[in-house]
Amino acid sequence: MKMKLKLFGYSLCIAGLILLASNVYAQPFGDPGNGKMKERTESRMSEVSKELNLSAEQQKQLEAHRKQHREQNAALFSDIKKKRDEIKSELQKPELNMNKINQLQAELKGLMGKIEDDRLNGILEVRKILTAEQFAKFTQLMEKRRHGDKKWEGSREKGMYKPGMDKSGDKMSPKENK
């Protein structure tokens, strides 16, 4: 009995540490309305606009779409933060209410699913605005960004390095990679 209780206590501590650690490493959803982030976003949009050869009307539509999408996401991220805080608060209580914790976790999963739904809807909306050729080029550009193309430095990948790469982002030889 003591062993089971000890094991449960250790498991609970580990779960709490994981939850707390995820909050430390999570980057807040930035408001592109301030400073350097706004400049970077405008610079990237200008580059994309040139590379895709967007018309003035397309630029206007994309900007309106991006603004609406950003506002929707800001509200969702706020709700997600609240749910995570509620879960953290429940885990700190001396008496665990597993029903409440499971309910909050289900609500958090629902919000995360909503973000994915909104992301897909956003992509579909962009596809309506762009021509087929522009959309194909756009997806290539976003893929490059996602994989840390130097041109997109400052994106989410900044400061991170992947296996097979040194800290500067250069490929390592197979011997160095071990």
N, C-alpha and C positions, 0 to 999 in steps of 0.2 A: 504494500500500500504506500509506504513511504517513498519507494522508488518511483511509483507512478506519479505521485504528487510532485516529486523533485523534477521528473521529466516534463510534466506539465508546466511547472514554473520556468524551467529553462526554455521550453518552446515558446511560452508567452513572452519572455524577455527577448528572445531572438526576433519574434514577430514585431515587437515594439521597436527594437533597434532598426530593423529593416524599414519599417514605416517612417521612422524619424530620419534615417539616412536618405530615403528617397526625397524627402522635403529639402534636405540640405543641398542635394545635387540638382534638384529641379530648378530650371531657370524660369523666372517669372515671365509671363506674357507681356512683352514690352509694348508701350504705347508709341506707335510710330510718329506720334505728333510731337515728340520732343527731340531736339538736338541732332546728334550724330546719326541716330537710327533713321530719322526722317530724311536726312541728307543721303544716306546710303540707299534707302528705299527709292528715293527720287532718281538717284544716279542709276540704279539697276533698271528701273522702269524706262528711263531714257535710252539705255543701251538696248533693252529688249525691244522697245519701240522702233529703234533704228534697224535692228537686225531683222525684225519681222516686217518692216516697211508698213507700219500701221497708218491708216488714214486718221485725220483729226477726229472724225466721228467715232472710230474704233477706240482711240485713246480716251475719249470722253466716256464712252460706255464702260471700258475696262476700269477707269478710275472710279466711276460710280459703283460698279460691282465690287471693287476692292474695299471701298469705304463701307458699304453695307455689310460685306462679309466680315470685316474687322470688327464692326460694332456687334454683330451677332456673336462672334467668337469671344469678345471681351466679356459679354454677359455669361456665356457658358463657362469660361475659365474662372470667373468669379464664383459661380455656383459650384464648380468642381473644388475650388479651394475651400469653400465653406463645408462641403461634404467631407473632405479630407481632415479638416480641423475637427469636425464633429466625431469622426472615427477616432482620431487621436485622443480627443477628450474622453470618449467612452473607454478606450484602452487604459487610460490613466486612473480610472475609478477602481476602488478596492474590490467592488463586486462587479464582475463582468455580466452584462446583459447581452448574451449571444444573439438573441432575437433582434435587438436594436442594432447591434453591430452588423449582422447579416442584412438587415433592412437597409442600413446606410450604404453598405457595400453594393447592394443591388441597385440602389439609386445612383451611386457613383458610376457603376458600369453603364447604366442607362444614359447618363450624361456623356460618357466617353463615346458611346455608340452614336449619340446625336452629333458629336463633333465629326466623326467619320462620315455620317450621312451628309452633313453640311459641306464637308470637304469634297465629296463626290458631286454634290449639286453645284458647288462652285466651279468645278472643272467642267461640268456639262454646260454651265452658263458661259464660261469662257469659250467653249467650243462653238456655241451659237454666235458669238461675236466675231470670231476669227474665220478666215477661209480655211479650207482643208489643208492647204500648203502651209499657211501661217501656223495652224494648230500643230502640225507635224513638227515644224521647226521649234515651236514653243515647247513641246514635250521634250525635244532633244536638249534644249537649253536648261530646262528644269532638271533633267536627268544629270546633266553636267554639274549643276549646282548641288544636287543631292550627293554626288560622289566627290565633292571637294575640289572642283576645277579651280585653279588659281585665280581665274578671272572673277570668281564669285567669292573671293576671300572676304571674310567678315560675316559669312552666313553661319548657320548652326554648327558647321563642321570646324569653325576656326578654333585653333588651340587644341584640336584633337588629332591624334594620329592613329593610323590603323595598322594592324599586323602587316609586316612586309614593308613598312614605311618608317623612316626615322622621324625624329621630332620636327624636322624642317619640311617634311612632306615628300622627301626624295625617296625613290625606291632603294631598298637595301639589296645587297647581293645575297644569294641563298645562304652563304656562310654566316653573314652578319645577322640574318633573320632568325637564327636558332636561339 
